[in-house]
Amino acid sequence: MRRVVGLLLLVVGCGGRVGDVSVDAAPDATVDTSDAATADTSIDVAPETVDSTLPDSAVAEAADAERDPFVWARVLGQPGTLGRGPDAVIEPSGRTTFAVMSNAPFPGFSDPCVLGAGGAGVARLDPTGTPLFLRCYEKEFYQGGTLAVAPDGAVWLGTYDARVGSADMAVTLRRLDAKGALAWERTLRPKTPSVHTNVRGVVTTAAGEGIVAVHLVEPIDFGGGLVGGPGMPAVVAKYDATGALLWTRTIANESLRRGYNTALGATKTGGAVVVGAWFGGTIDLGAGPTSLTEGAYLLALNATGGPLWSRVLPYGADCTSVAANDKGEVVTAGNTSVPFDPGIGGAILGTKDAVMAFVVVYDPTGKPLWATSWPGVANVATFAGSTVWVGGAQRSSTGLDSPRLTHFAADGTTLGEAWPGYVTPPSRATVQGLSVDPTGGVAIVGFFNSPLSFGKTTLTPLPVAETSWPSSTFAARWVP
């Protein structure tokens, strides 16, 4: 069986107590191999462009010469292009990869995603924003942060699979090579059709392995026998690059307790982090039953699926994103409708009618280092070294959401508030996903409904297809 000693999987529930637990706790299943489906259902939708990458240094020099830090900015399509919780990943080469979901065209792509029922897929741009490829899967859906890029450029994608029927949702996990060709796929389909079987996150390790979080309504075979269920538990599974299952860990399924709202992140050194929530009774995260019968959890797992430490938050405080840096520090961002103390003294306020966004950073042992909050929403957080970027929206006194992208120092002080000074934000827009590359380049994706300027480039939203806001999605990359 293949193991990577350096992998640390952190399954995190956002605050409360810290418990020391045994690192020898056994995961649900450990196997050496599994049957991996090899049928390629991807669609070649654009001529294969050879991956010609432009070093970030050259991009930065060109941008500086023009006195404009933006490398590119583009409209992606209608709001369905990104679904909820999109991922955008910048590689060290400067390529940007993001997950897409739409029943409308993607500007700049020869796009067969518009196949009646729509679909989910992967788009990759070169360092200048030129499309390299788009892979689209009909009657599948993307939601919740289910795309990751391995060190070799391979793409891991998780989707909701409704190819059999809309009431028969399953999970399909795929690995594509750096050119977008399908390496393998695996569909996890319950025996009883259900719309509640879905994928909530995918991350990769430094060794190119993949970790996926899935919600179930009944046991499913991940490759080593049935695990999970009943009670809609969350299951975390780790696969090697060939699609062979290494282990699984089930969270919150005893006596119909339910786990949900899972999100994952990873460090470049092979660590990974997960946040989630539960209700229906106390759960054991590895150090005995929790003091709460519902809430959010933060649970650290080691390389073989054993728990390391955990924290909990009260029900109403939900984590939407989580990440770890090379030091093993963890950042989680989310939104709360209840007041809670993240562990640094003083409560983060929140009420049913005044939801607060929050961000908390923990040291490698689970001790809170700093926390802050603001009126609005926090959708995504990530590290750049020991500093933290958080994307979301700021709620105004009129109830409108303005896009917010905040850069925090290692001690929690603000380095850059809202948007950088060279960005003109519209009202009612939000940052849904972001990525920071090793040289400090930033990529963001989000929603908007009025002209949005990035330096010398102004994006115009697509015509409104329906009365609901927003009308369009955007993506941009720059070198601050």
SEMI-502720 format. One record per residue: x, y, z of N, C-alpha, C in turn; residue in one letter. Coordinates in steps of 0.2 Angstrom, whole numbers, plus 5000, padded with zeros to 4 digits. Each point is the difference from the previous one (the first is absolute). Layout:
XYZXYZXYZA ...
# end
This chain:
500449945000499650065000500450065000M 499850054996500450065000499850055005R 500550035004499950055005500550064999R 499850065001500450065000500150025007V 500650005003500150025007499850075001V 500150044995500050075002499250034999G 499649964998499350025000499650015006L 499750065001499650015006499350034998L 499549965001499350024999499750035006L 499850064999499750045005499250004999L 499649975004499350014999499850045005V 499850074999499950055005499350025000V 499850015007499350035001500150065004G 500050065000500350065000500250025007C 499849985006500350045006499849965006G 500050025006499849975006500649965003G 500049945002500549975004500549964995R 500549995003500649964997500049935004V 500049954996500149935003500649964997G 500449985005500649964998499749934999D 500149974994499849934998500549964998V 499949945000500549954997500150004993S 500650004998500250004993499949934997V 499949955004499949934997499349984999D 499550055001499349984999499949984992A 499749945000500049974993499450044996A 500250014993499550024996499549954998P 499550024996499549954998500249944996D 500550024995500249944996500750024997A 500449955000500750014997500049944994T 500250024994500049954995500650024996V 500249954996500650014995499850024993D 499549974998499850024993499250004999T 499850034995499350004998499950004993S 499449984998499850014993499950074998D 500350034995499950074998499750004993A 499550034999499750004993500450044996A 500149984994500450034995499750034994T 499350005000499650024994500150085000A 500250034994500150074999499350034998D 499750045004499350034998500150074999T 500750035000500150074999499950014993S 499950074998499950024994500550054998I 500349994994500550044997499650064997D 500150065003499650064998500450054997V 500650005000500550054997500649974997A 500350024995500649974997500550015006P 500449945001500550005005500650044998E 500050055005500650054999500549975004T 500650014998500649975003500150055006V 500149975006500150045006500750045000D 499950064997500650055000499950045006S 500449995005500050045006500450065000T 499850065003500450065000500250015008L 500650005001500250005007499750065004P 499850005006499750055004500550065000D 500650005000500550054999499950054994S 499949964994499950044994499350035000A 499549975003499350035001500050065004V 500449995005500050065005500450064997A 500649994996500350054997499650034994E 499649964997499650034995499450055003A 499849975005499550045004500250075003A 500749995002500350065003500150054995D 500249984994500150054994499450034998A 499449975001499450044998499750035006E 500350005006499850035006499349975002R 499949944998499449965002500149935002D 499949995006500249935003499549944997P 499550024997499649944998500249974994F 500149935000500249964994499449994996V 499449985002499450004996499450005005W 499450014997499450005003499549984995A 499549965001499549984995499349985004R 499550014996499349975001500049934999V 499849965005499949934999499449974997L 499450045002499449974997499450025005G 499549975000499450015005500249985007Q 499650015005500249985007500149935000P 499649964997500149935000500749974998G 500450054997500749984998500449975006T 499950035006500449995006499649965005L 499450005000499649965005500150045007G 500149965005500150035007500749975002R 500450055002500649985003500549984994G 500250044995500449974995500750005002P 500449964997500750005001500450034994D 500550045001500550034995500749985003A 500449974996500749985002500550034995V 500550045003500550024996500649965001I 500349974995500649965000500650055000E 500649975002500650045000500250034993P 499849964995500150024993499650064998S 499550025004499550054998499449984997G 499949944998499449974998499450015005R 499450014998499550005005499449954998T 499849965005499549944998499450025005T 499449994997499450015005499549954997F 499649995005499449954999499450044997A 499649984996499550034997499349964999V 499550045000499349965000499550054996M 499749984995499650054996499649964995S 499450044999499649984994500050064995N 500650045000500150064996500750004998A 500150034994500750004997500550035005P 500649984999500650035003500450044995F 500050065001500350054995500749984999P 500349994994500649994999500249924998G 499549965002500049934999499649974994F 500249964997499549964995499749955005S 499350015002499749985006499449954998D 500149935001499449965000499849985007P 500150045005499749995006499350025000C 499850034995499350024999499649944996V 499949955004499749944997499349985003L 499650065000499349995003500050005007G 500349955004500050005007500650035003A 500450034996500650035003500549955002G 500550025004500549955002500550045005G 500549965002500550025004500749994997A 500550035001500649994997500650035003G 500650004996500650045002500250044994V 500250065002500350054995500750015002A 500550014995500750025002500250054995R 500350065003500250054996500850015001L 500350024995500750015000500250065004D 500650025002500250065004499750074998P 499850004993499850064997499250005000T 499749955002499350005000499749964994G 500449984996499849964994499749935001T 499449984998499849945002500449944997P 500249955004500449944998499549944998L 499549995005499649954999499450015004F 499449974998499449995004499849935000L 499849975005499749935001499450015003R 499549974997499350015002499649935001C 499749995005499649945001499350015001Y 499649984995499350015000499649975005E 499550045003499649975005500349995007K 500650035001500350005006500150075003E 500150015006499950065004500650015004F 500250075001500650015004499850055006Y 500249985006499850045005500449995006Q 500350055004500349995006500749995000G 500450034995500749995000500349944999G 499949974994500249934998500549994995T 500450054999500650004995500650015004L 500649964998500650015002500549994995A 500650035000500549984995500749975004V 500249954997500649965003500650044998A 500649985003500650034998500249994993P 499849954997500249984993499550044995D 499550045002499550034996499449964999G 500049945003499349964999499550035004A 499449994997499450035004499549955003V 499950015006499549955003499350045000W 499549974998499350035000499549965003L 499650025004499449975003499450034998G 499549964998499350034997499449965003T 499450035000499449975001499849974994Y 499949935000499949974993499249985000D 499750034995499249994999499949974994A 500549964997499949974993499449955000R 499949965006499449965000499450035001V 500050055004499450045001500150055005G 499650065000500150055005499949985007S 499649955001499949985007500449945002A 500549994996500549945001500750035000D 500150055005500750035000500549965003M 500650004996500649965003500650054999A 500549975002500750045000500449974994V 500350044996500549974996500750045001T 500549965001500750035001500449994994L 500350054997500549994995500750035001R 500449974996500750035000500250014993R 500150064998500250024993500850015000L 500349994995500750014999500150084999D 500650024999500150074999499850034994A 499949964995499750024993499249995000K 499749985006499349995000499749934998G 500549964998499849934999499849965006A 499449965000499849965005500549945002L 500250005006500449955003499649945002A 499550025005499549955002499450045003W 499549965001499450035004499749945004E 499750025005499649965005499450035002R 499449964999499450035002499749965006T 499850045005499849975007499250015000L 499749954998499250005000499749965005R 499650035004499649965005499549954997P 499949955004499549954998499350034999K 499850055005499450035000500150074997T 499650024995500150074997499950055005P 500450055000499950065005500450064997S 499750065001500350064998500550025006V 500049975005500550025005500749965000H 500149974995500749974999500450054996T 500550035003500350054996500750015003N 500450034996500850015001500050075003V 500550015005500050075003500750035000R 500549964997500750035000500549954997G 500550024997500649964998500650045000V 500549975003500750035001500549954997V 500650024999500549964998500650015005T 500449945000500650015004500750014996T 500550015003500650014997500249944996A 499849945002500249944996499549994994A 499550044999499549994995499449965002G 499949995006499449965002499450055001E 499449975000499450045001499649985006G 499850055003499549995006499450034998I 499449975001499350024999499649995006V 499550055000499550005005499349994997A 499649955003499449984996499550005006V 499450024998499449995005499649954997H 499749955005499749944998499350005004L 499549964997499449985003500049935002V 500449964997500149935001500749984999E 500249945002500749984999500249994992P 500650024998500250004994500749975000I 500249964994500649975000500550054996D 500550025004500550054997500649964997F 499949935000500649964998500249955004G 499850005007500249955004499549975005G 499450014997499449975004499650065002G 499349985002499650055002500250045006L 499950075000500150045006499550065000V 499950035005499550055001499349985001G 499650055002499349995001499949965006G 499350005003499550054998500150075003P 499550044998500050075003500450054997G 500150004993500450054996500750025003M 500449955001500750025003500450034995P 500650035002500550024995500549945000A 500349984995500549964999500650034996V 500649995003500650034997500449944998V 500250004993500349944997500750034997A 500549955000500650024997500249954995K 500250024994500249964994500750024998Y 500349954997500650014997499950034993D 500650024996499950034994499749954995A 500049945001499749954995499349995001T 499750025006499349995002499949955005G 500549975002500049955005499850035007A 499549975004499850035006500649985005L 500150055005500549995005499749995007L 499550055001499649995006499450045000W 499549995005499450055001499950015007T 499750065001499850025007499350025000R 499649975004499350025000499950055006T 499650054999499950055006499250015001I 499849995006499450015002499449964997A 500149945001499449954998499749965005N 500350005006499749955005499350035002E 499549955001499450025002499650054996S 500150004993499750054996500350075001L 500650015003500350075000500250024993R 500050064998500150024993500650055000R 500449994995500650044999499950044993G 500150064999499950044994500450065000Y 499950044994500450064999500849995000N 500249954998500749985000500450054995T 500650025002500550034995500749985001A 500450004995500749975001500550054998L 500650005002500650044997500649955001G 500650034998500649965000500650055000A 500649975003500650044999500449974995T 500550044998500449984994500549945003K 500149995006500449955003499649935001T 499350004998499749945000499450005006G 500050055004499550005005499350024997G 499449985003499450024998499550025006A 499550044999499650025005499350004998V 499549985004499349994999499650045006V 499550034998499550035005499349974998V 499649995005499349984999499650015006G 499449975000499550015005499649945001A 499650005006499649945001499450025004W 499549965000499450015005499749935001F 499649995005499749945002500249975006G 500550035004500349965006500750025000G 500349985006500750005001500449964995T 500650024998500449954996500750005003I 500349954998500749985003500550024994D 500450055001500550024995500749975002L 500049965005500649975001500250005008G 499750055003500250015007499449995005A 499549964998499450005004499450044997G 499449995002499450044998500150075000P 499850044995500050075001499550035005T 500150065003499650035005499350024996S 500050014994499550034996499649944996L 499450014999499649954996499950024993T 500350064998500050034993500550055000E 500350014994500450064999500549994995G 500650035000500549994995500649975003A 500449964996500549975003500750014996Y 500550005003500750004997500449945003L 500249964995500349935002500649994996L 500649995004500649994996500149925000A 500249984994500149934999500749994997L 500449955002500649984998500049974993N 500649984998500149974993499649944999A 499849965005499749944999499350005002T 499750075001499350005002499950015007G 500549995005499950015007499950075002G 499650015005499950075003500550035004P 500250064999500550035004499750055005L 499650054998499750055005499450034997W 499550035004499450024997499850065004S 499550044997499750055003499350014998R 499550035003499350004999499850085000V 499550014997499650075000499349985001L 499650055003499349995001499650004993P 499449975000499650004994499850074998Y 500150024994499950064997500650044998G 500649975002500650034998500349954995A 500050014994500249954994500650024997D 500549964999500650014996499949984993C 500250054996499949994992500649984997T 500650015003500749994997500549995005S 500549964998500649995004500649984996V 500650025003500649994997500649995005A 500549984998500649995005500650024996A 500550035004500650024996500649955002N 500650024998500649955001500249995007D 499850055004500150005007499549955004K 499549984997499549965003499450045003G 500150074999499450055003499449994995E 499450015003499449994997499650065000V 499750024994499550055000499449984998V 499450025003499449984998499550075000T 499650004995499650064999499349985000A 499550045002499349985000499550055002G 499449995002499550055001499649975006N 499850055005499749985006499450045001T 499449975002499450035002499950005008S 500549975003500050005008500750035002V 500050035006500750025003500449945002P 500650004999500549955003500750025001F 500349975005500750025002500549954996D 500450034995500449954997500649985004P 500050025006500649975004500550055002G 499950074998500650055001499750055005I 499449995002499750055005499650054996G 499350015003499650044996499649964995G 499450024999499549964995500050034994A 500049964994499850034994499250005000I 499750064998499350015001499749974994L 499449995000499649974995499249995002G 499650024996499349995001499649974994T 499449985001499649974994499950054995K 500050075002499850054995500750044998D 500549985003500750044999500549955000A 500149964994500549955000500750034999V 500549975004500750035000500449954996M 500550034996500549964997500650005005A 500349945000500649995005500649974997F 500650015003500649964998500349985006V 500349945001500449985006500649964998V 500650025003500649964998500249965006V 500249944999500249965006500849984999Y 500349985005500749984999500049924999D 500549974999500049934998499749955005P 499950025007499749965005499350025001T 499750044996499350025001499850065004G 500650035002499950065005499850064995K 499550045002499850064996500650065000P 500250024995500550065000499750074999L 499550004996499650074999499449984996W 499550055001499450004997499750074998A 499650004995499650074999499449994997T 499650054999499349994997499850064997S 499550004996499750064997499349994997W 499550054999499449984997500049984993P 499849944998500149984993500049935000G 500449974995500149934999500749994999V 500349945002500649984999500049934996A 500250004994499949944996500649954999N 500650035001500649974998500650035004V 500549965002500650025003500549964998A 500650035000500649964998500650045003T 500649965001500650035002500450024994F 500550055002500550024995500650015005A 500449945001500450005006499750005006G 500150055005499750005006499450055000S 500050044994499450054999499449964998T 499450045000499449964998499650054996V 499749974994499650034996499349985001W 499550045001499349985001499550034995V 499649974996499650024995499249995002G 499650054998499350005002499750064998G 499650035004499650064999499950045006A 499950075000499950045005499350035000Q 499649995005499350025000500050075002R 499650044996499950075001499450025004S 499950065002499450025004499449994996S 500050004993499549994996499849934998T 500449965003499949924999500449984993G 500350044997500449984994500749975002L 500249954996500649975001500650024995D 500550035002500650034996500549945001S 500449994995500549955000500550025005P 500349955004500550015005500549954999R 500650024999500649965000500550035005L 500249975006500450035005500649965001T 500650035001500649975001500250015007H 500149955004500250015007500749985001F 500450035005500649995002500049945004A 500649975002500149945004499750015007A 500050065002499750015007499350035000D 499650004994499350014999499950084998G 500550045000499950074998499950004992T 499650054998499850004993500550044996T 500349964995500450034995499750034994L 499449984998499650034995499349995001G 499650055000499349995002499650004994E 499549965000499550004994500449984994A 499950044994500349994994500750045000W 500549984996500650044999499850074997P 500450055001499850064998499950014992G 500349954996499950014993499449964997Y 499649975005499449974997499450045002V 499550014995499450035001499449955001T 499849995006499449955001499350034999P 499649964998499350024999499649985007P 499450035000499649975006499749934998S 499949975005499749935000500449954996R 500649995002500549954997500349975006A 500349944998500349965006500649964997T 500549995004500649964998499849935002V 500049954996499849935001500649955001Q 500550024997500649965000500650044999G 500649975003500650044999500649955000L 500650024997500649965001500650054999S 500549985004500650045000500649954998V 500450034996500649954997500650025004D 500549965000500650015004500350074999P 499950034995500450074999499550055002T 499449995002499650055003499450024995G 500049974994499550014995499349985003G 499550034998499349995003499549994994V 499649955001499449994996499449995004A 499550034997499350005004499549994994I 499449975003499449994996499450025004V 499550024997499450025004499450024996G 499550035003499450024997500050084999F 499750034995499950074999499450024996F 499750065000499550024996500050074997N 500650035001500150064997500750014998S 500250054996500750004997500550005006P 500549964999500549985005500750024997L 500450045002500650024997500649975004S 500549974996500649985003500650044996F 500250055003500550044997499850034994G 500349984994499850034993499449964997K 499849945003499549964997499350015004T 499550014997499350005003499649944997T 499749975004499649944999499350025000L 499649984995499350024999499649935001T 499550005005499649945001499649984994P 499949944999499549974995499350035001L 499650004995499350025001499749955006P 499550045003499749965006499549954997V 500149935002499649954997499449995004A 500050025007499449995004500150065005E 499550015004499950055005500550005006T 500249935001500449995006500750034999S 500350035005500750025000500449945002W 500750004997500350054996499949974992P 500350044996499949994993500649964997S 500650015002500649974997500549985005S 500549964998500649995004500650024996T 500550015004500650034998500649965002F 500650014997500649985003500650054998A 500550005004500550054999500649985003A 500650024997500749985003500450065000R 500450015005500550065000500549985005W 500650044999500650005004500050065004V 499850005007500150065004500750035000P 
# end
